[in-house]
Amino acid sequence: MSLDSFVISLKTQYKRHQHIENIFKNLNIQFSFFDAINTSQVDCFMQEHALKITAPLLSEGEVACYLSHFCLWKKVVDNNLSYIAIFEDDIYLANDSYELLTDLNWLPDGFDVIKLETMHERTFVNIGSKLIGNRRLLKMGSSHMGAAGYLLSYKGALKLIHETEAEGIKGPVDHLIFDWLISDKNVYLVDPAICIQDKVCNETKPTFDSVLEPGRSQTLKPTNEVKVKPKGISKIKREIRRVNNQVVLYSSMFARGYREKLIKYEE
């Protein structure tokens, strides 16, 4: 079975288009550009699809990014696709990406999402199974942000769409995919990662300017009220709850055979 790969990109981002074309051509991987939702289209799109914003302080750019991913989730369901690969337009791919994106026998049964990217963060993972070279497929037990490269199944797309329609846009898109969805225990990652964003790979001197920055100065209002930040004794109690929750999380992960690991990118 073939795998459709889509790269989310604004039509006007010519430098990024050239970058992606070179990356995928060099690896002999077929892909299609998916025209990203821009900030001027957000209001109309939200009304058309009866969506709401429930998170405080989301920028127009972050909402537009979320909606772009949402469109591809809908594409999976509307076209009854078993799974697709979704990328953003500032990524690099490892040299052995072709094998993993064309020979799909390694895909686990019943998966929702497989993360291909890393933000060089630590996360809880199980021992997993061997893929190619020194790469392994690991099941995720805790969050690891970033949504610039992942495989999405039909089942996973249904869950993400339903949650968005029912609960609204309650945070950046990667928080939904690689935090909330992990509770279903069907989210995996490839380690070492085969995908990384330019801003992570070239942290001190990125090649591309962020397309979200122009929208960060204008945030969109949520439908619910923004909670006032706690102070004094309330702040102390909140911090105690946070630490307790952290202890519970670590204990639970270790009991289930998960260990904390730094996920690196390897070409």
Residue pairs with C-beta under 8 A, 6 or more apart in sequence:
1 82
1 104
2 102
3 83
3 84
3 85
3 101
3 102
3 104
3 151
4 32
4 81
4 84
4 85
5 24
5 29
5 30
5 31
5 32
5 84
5 85
5 86
5 87
5 101
6 31
6 32
6 33
6 34
6 72
6 75
6 84
6 85
6 86
6 87
7 20
7 24
7 31
7 32
7 33
7 34
7 87
7 88
7 89
8 34
8 36
8 65
8 68
8 69
8 72
8 86
8 87
8 88
8 89
9 16
9 17
9 20
9 33
9 34
9 35
9 36
9 88
9 89
10 16
10 35
10 36
10 38
10 211
11 35
13 89
13 211
15 208
16 89
16 90
16 208
17 33
17 89
19 89
19 90
19 207
19 208
20 31
20 33
20 87
20 89
20 91
23 91
23 92
23 93
24 30
24 31
24 93
27 93
27 95
27 97
27 98
28 98
29 93
29 97
29 98
29 101
29 102
31 87
34 68
34 71
34 72
36 64
36 65
36 68
37 45
37 64
37 65
37 67
37 68
37 71
38 64
39 60
39 61
39 63
39 64
39 214
39 215
41 64
41 67
42 60
42 63
42 64
42 67
42 220
45 51
45 67
46 52
46 53
46 63
46 67
49 70
49 165
50 165
51 67
51 70
51 164
51 165
51 168
51 169
52 168
52 169
52 223
53 63
53 168
53 169
53 220
53 221
53 222
53 223
54 167
54 168
54 169
54 170
54 222
54 223
54 224
55 168
55 169
55 170
55 171
55 222
56 219
56 222
56 226
56 227
57 219
57 226
58 169
58 171
58 172
58 219
58 220
58 222
59 212
59 215
59 216
59 217
59 218
59 219
59 220
60 215
60 218
60 219
60 220
61 211
61 212
61 213
61 214
61 215
61 216
62 172
62 173
62 212
62 215
62 216
63 169
63 220
64 215
65 172
65 173
65 212
66 169
66 172
66 173
66 176
69 86
69 147
69 173
69 177
70 160
70 161
70 164
70 173
72 84
72 86
72 152
73 152
73 157
73 160
73 161
74 157
74 161
75 81
75 84
76 83
76 84
76 152
76 153
76 154
76 157
77 154
77 157
77 158
77 161
80 154
81 154
82 153
82 154
83 107
83 151
83 152
83 153
83 154
84 151
84 152
85 101
85 116
85 149
85 150
85 151
85 152
86 147
86 149
86 150
86 151
86 152
87 148
87 149
87 195
88 147
88 148
88 149
88 197
90 148
90 197
90 198
90 199
90 207
90 208
91 117
91 148
91 149
91 195
91 196
91 197
91 198
92 195
92 196
92 197
92 198
92 201
92 265
92 267
93 149
93 194
93 195
94 192
94 193
94 194
94 195
94 265
94 266
94 267
95 267
96 132
96 133
96 135
96 194
97 194
97 195
99 132
100 106
100 116
100 131
100 132
100 135
100 190
100 194
106 131
106 137
107 114
107 151
108 114
108 137
108 188
110 155
110 186
111 151
111 153
111 156
111 186
111 187
111 188
112 152
112 153
112 155
112 156
112 159
112 181
112 184
112 186
112 187
113 150
113 151
113 152
113 153
113 156
113 177
113 178
113 181
113 186
113 187
113 188
114 137
114 150
114 151
114 187
114 188
114 189
114 190
115 140
115 144
115 146
115 149
115 150
115 178
115 187
115 188
115 189
115 190
115 193
116 149
116 150
116 151
116 189
116 190
116 193
116 194
116 195
117 146
117 147
117 148
117 149
117 150
117 193
117 195
117 196
117 197
118 144
118 146
118 189
118 192
118 193
118 195
118 196
118 200
118 263
118 264
118 265
119 144
119 145
119 146
119 197
119 200
120 200
120 262
120 263
120 264
120 265
121 144
121 145
121 262
121 263
122 144
122 260
122 261
122 262
122 263
123 140
123 141
123 142
123 143
123 144
123 189
123 260
123 261
123 263
124 140
124 141
124 142
124 253
124 258
124 259
124 260
124 261
125 138
125 139
125 140
125 141
125 189
125 191
125 258
125 259
125 261
125 263
126 138
126 139
126 141
126 256
126 257
126 258
126 259
127 138
127 257
128 136
128 137
128 138
128 139
128 188
128 191
129 136
129 137
130 136
130 137
131 137
131 190
134 192
134 266
135 190
135 191
135 192
135 194
135 266
136 190
136 191
137 188
137 189
137 190
137 191
138 188
138 189
138 190
138 191
138 261
139 185
139 187
139 188
140 178
140 182
140 187
140 188
140 189
141 182
141 253
141 256
141 258
142 182
142 249
142 253
142 258
143 175
143 178
143 179
143 182
144 178
144 189
144 263
145 172
145 174
145 175
145 178
145 179
146 174
146 178
146 197
146 200
147 173
147 174
147 177
147 178
148 195
148 196
148 197
149 193
149 194
149 195
150 177
152 160
155 186
156 181
156 186
159 181
159 184
160 176
160 177
160 181
163 176
163 180
164 176
168 222
168 223
170 176
177 187
178 187
181 187
189 263
191 261
191 263
191 264
192 263
192 264
192 265
192 266
193 263
193 264
193 265
193 266
194 265
194 266
195 265
196 265
198 206
198 207
198 208
199 206
199 208
199 210
200 265
201 265
229 235
230 237
230 238
250 260
253 259
253 260
